[in-house]
Amino acid sequence: MKESLLDVVCCPLDKHDLELDVEDRTDEEILEGTLTCSDCGEVYPIEDGIPNLLPPDMREESD
């Protein structure tokens, strides 16, 4: 995902801003990391450059 996407995405639960924590990136893309809601604290993973913004009860649990 591109870091500029933070300007348009928000927490799907309460519509507050998301804070980015990068684990792996290239020059242009964030490959791995998390997005954390600044209000409710819910954490959304970024895997293979794709943010998973599904609410927690709709995400598949990975082993």
Long-range contacts (C-beta under 8 A, 24 or more apart in sequence): 1-29, 1-30, 1-46, 1-49, 1-50, 1-51, 2-28, 2-29, 2-30, 3-30, 5-51, 6-35, 9-35, 9-51, 9-53, 11-37, 11-38, 11-39, 11-40, 11-42, 11-44, 12-53, 12-54, 12-55, 13-37, 13-40, 13-42, 13-55, 14-39, 14-40, 16-40, 18-44
